[in-house]
Amino acid sequence: MSLSPAYSSYRAPSSPSFLARRRVATYFTGGTDGILPLVSALQQRGFKVHDLSVDIRDGVPESSMVCTVMVTNDDIDLLLDHLRDLPSVVSSELV
């Protein structure tokens, strides 16, 4: 049995760029004023948000936002870096 050259030259992509659900946890300061830039960053970058929860408590210096977004493997690091660059963000990580 012999394979044709068309099959032997096929190579699967090393890093597929399909969309996957990724859960991101971000800790930030500034309470309700601090969450606005985070949500705006997701919207402006065109990420589809499947769920989003925010925990803001009076008297606590840091608040948290956890969301699930549709993003490619190539873009997740860019998203995390962009969120980390916002002035109110303390940390942003995949969970």
N, C-alpha and C positions, 0 to 999 in steps of 0.2 A: 504494500500500500504506500502510495506516495502522496505527500501533501503538496498542494499547488503553492507557488511563491506568494500568492495573495494572503494565504493563511499564515505562512511562516514569517512574514514581515509585520504582522499585527502585533502591536504592543499596547497593553492596557495602560491607561493614564496612571502615573505614580501617585497623584493626589487628586481624587475626584472632586469636582467643584459643585456637587449637588447640595441643595439646601438641607440642613438638619436642624432639629430643635436643640437649642443649647440653653441651659439654665445658668443665669448670671446673678451673682450676689454682689451688691455694691453698698458700701458703707460711706455715709456722707454727713456733713455738718450743715447747719443752717435751717433745720426743720423744714417747714413747707416751702420756704424760699430756696432751699437747697435741692429739692426734688424737681423743680421746674426745669433747670438746665439738663438734668438727666433724661427726663421724658422728651424734651426738645431734641436732644442729641439722637435718641432712637428714631424719632419721627423724621428729622432732617436727613438722616442717613438712609431712610427707606426700609428700616427693619420692621418686619411684621411681628408684632408682639402678641403672643398667645395668652399669656396671663401676666399680671403685674400685681405685686403686693408691696405695700409700704408700711413700715413700722416707725412712727414718730411718737415719742413720749416726752412729756413735759419734764424738764429737769435732767434729761439725759443728753450728754453732749453729742453723741453720734446716733444717727438714724440709719435704717436699712431699707433697701429696695431689692426685691428678688423678682426676676422676670424670666420668661421663656421666650426666646426670639428664634426666628428662622434665619440661619446664617450659613454660609459656606465655610469649610475648613480653612480656606485661605483668608477669609474676612474676620474670623473670630478674634485673632490677635490684634487686628487693626481696631476693632470695636472696643476691646478691653483697653488698649492704649489710649484711644480717644476719650473714654470715660475717665480713665486715671488722670488725664491732663486737665480735667475740669477742676476749677479752684475748690469747690466744695467736697470733692471726692477724697476719701481717706484710702480706700482700697476697692478693687473690683476684680473678681475672680470667677472662674467656672465652678459650679457646684454640682 
